[in-house]
Structure formats: C-alpha cells, structure tokens
C-alpha cells in the first residue's frame, strides 16, 4: 500500500499540491486552498493513487470553506 496514496492536484497549473496518507488530510489541504481563494474549488482534485481515481469532496464542505 502506498504511504502517500492521496494526491491534491491542481488541474489549472497541472501541479501536485501535496501527497497524503489519508483522505482526511488531503481534503483538509484542498479546503485550505479553497478558503484562501474560492475559485480554487473549480480546479482542485483529490486523486486516489492506488485506485487511479478522482475522489469527490462533500459539496457542503466546499461551500463552507469558500464562505470563510
């Protein structure tokens, strides 16, 4: 199993913004970017490197972060 399985990826810049051992840690990173810039929600993703899939982030969490 990959120690840093979850990746926060910015589609706009095509950069990885971090690799994390848990979905919760990756989600917190993504939400920090959204709190800093609401438009980030449109181009940030969390990837599960083991399953090679994009994971959904609860839309309510994104709304709350973008309102902060």
C-alpha positions in Angstrom: 0.0 0.0 0.0 1.2 3.5 -0.9 2.2 5.5 2.1 1.1 8.8 0.4 -1.9 7.4 -1.5 -4.0 10.6 -1.8 -2.8 13.5 -4.0 -4.2 17.0 -4.2 -3.9 18.1 -7.8 -4.4 21.5 -9.5 -5.7 21.0 -13.0 -5.1 24.6 -13.8 -1.3 24.6 -13.2 -1.0 20.8 -13.6 0.9 20.6 -10.3 0.6 18.3 -7.4 0.0 20.3 -4.2 0.6 17.5 -1.8 0.6 13.8 -1.1 -1.1 12.5 2.0 -1.6 9.2 3.8 -5.3 9.8 4.4 -8.3 11.2 2.5 -9.0 13.5 5.5 -5.5 15.1 5.3 -5.8 15.6 1.6 -9.3 17.1 2.0 -8.1 19.5 4.6 -5.3 20.6 2.3 -7.8 21.2 -0.6 -10.1 23.1 1.7 -7.3 25.4 2.9 -6.7 26.4 -0.7 -10.5 27.0 -1.2 -10.6 29.2 2.0 -7.7 31.2 0.6 -9.2 31.5 -2.9 -12.8 30.4 -3.7 -12.1 29.9 -7.3 -9.7 27.1 -6.4 -12.6 24.8 -5.9 -13.1 24.8 -9.6 -9.8 23.3 -10.5 -8.5 21.3 -7.5 -9.0 17.5 -7.2 -8.1 14.7 -4.9 -6.7 11.6 -6.5 -6.5 8.1 -5.0 -3.2 7.0 -6.4 -3.9 3.4 -5.6 -7.2 3.2 -7.4 -6.2 5.8 -10.1 -9.4 7.7 -9.5 -10.6 11.2 -8.7 -12.5 11.3 -5.3 -15.5 13.5 -4.6 -15.3 16.2 -1.9 -18.5 16.9 0.0 -20.0 20.0 -1.7 -21.2 21.3 1.7 -17.6 21.3 3.0 -16.5 23.2 -0.1 -19.4 25.8 0.3 -18.5 26.2 4.0 -14.8 26.7 3.2 -15.4 29.2 0.4 -17.7 31.2 2.6 -15.0 31.5 5.3 
